[in-house]
Amino acid sequence: MNSPECDLKGHGPCSGPICQRGMTFNHRCDAHVKLEAYWTKRNLGKKLTDWLDGLQNAERQEAMRQASPRGKHWREVIERPSEE
């Protein structure tokens, strides 16, 4: 089985562990979880991916600083070694 990747890969740099939301197939790196929370609270009038694509480095750092911590519904994906 392939290890999960961030669904927002390519929309700015990924960082932190990969997390899964509940029982869904949504996967995000910790950075994108926090940026999505920031975006949701402020209802910026753009699609999340468009907003992420337009972020400059300083804006991204400021958003990360102001973002709330990852909610408990996002859980780190625990990789288990495949048995062969």
C-alpha positions in Angstrom: 0.0 0.0 0.0 1.3 3.5 -0.9 1.7 5.9 2.0 -0.9 8.8 1.8 0.2 12.2 0.5 -1.3 15.6 1.2 -4.3 16.2 -1.0 -3.1 19.8 -1.4 0.4 18.9 -2.6 1.4 21.4 -5.2 -0.4 24.3 -3.5 2.5 25.6 -1.5 5.1 23.6 0.5 3.9 20.8 2.7 5.2 20.3 6.2 4.5 18.3 9.2 2.8 14.9 9.5 0.1 13.7 7.1 -3.3 13.7 8.8 -6.6 12.1 7.9 -9.9 13.7 8.8 -12.1 11.2 10.6 -13.0 8.2 8.5 -12.9 10.1 5.2 -10.2 9.9 2.5 -9.1 13.5 3.1 -5.4 13.7 3.8 -3.6 17.0 4.6 -0.2 17.8 5.9 -0.2 19.7 9.2 0.6 23.0 7.5 -2.3 22.7 5.0 -4.7 21.7 7.9 -3.7 24.9 9.7 -3.9 27.1 6.6 -7.4 25.6 5.7 -8.6 26.4 9.3 -7.3 30.0 8.9 -9.0 30.3 5.5 -12.3 28.9 6.7 -12.5 31.3 9.7 -11.9 34.3 7.5 -14.1 33.2 4.6 -11.8 34.9 2.1 -14.2 34.7 -0.9 -11.8 32.4 -2.9 -11.5 28.7 -3.3 -9.0 27.3 -0.9 -6.6 26.1 -3.7 -6.7 29.5 -5.4 -6.0 31.3 -2.1 -3.1 28.9 -1.4 -1.6 29.4 -4.9 -1.7 33.2 -4.5 0.0 33.3 -1.0 3.4 35.0 -0.8 5.9 33.6 1.7 5.3 36.5 4.2 1.5 36.1 4.0 1.9 32.3 4.5 4.0 32.8 7.6 1.5 35.3 9.0 -1.4 32.9 8.3 0.5 30.1 10.0 1.2 32.2 13.0 -2.5 33.2 13.3 -3.9 29.8 12.5 -5.5 27.7 15.2 -3.9 24.4 16.1 -5.0 21.2 14.3 -8.4 20.1 15.4 -8.8 16.7 17.1 -10.9 15.4 14.2 -7.6 15.4 12.2 -5.5 12.4 13.2 -2.0 11.7 12.2 -1.7 8.7 9.8 0.3 6.0 11.4 2.4 4.2 8.9 2.7 0.5 9.6 5.5 -1.4 7.9 4.2 -3.8 5.2 4.6 -7.4 6.0 6.0 -9.4 3.2 
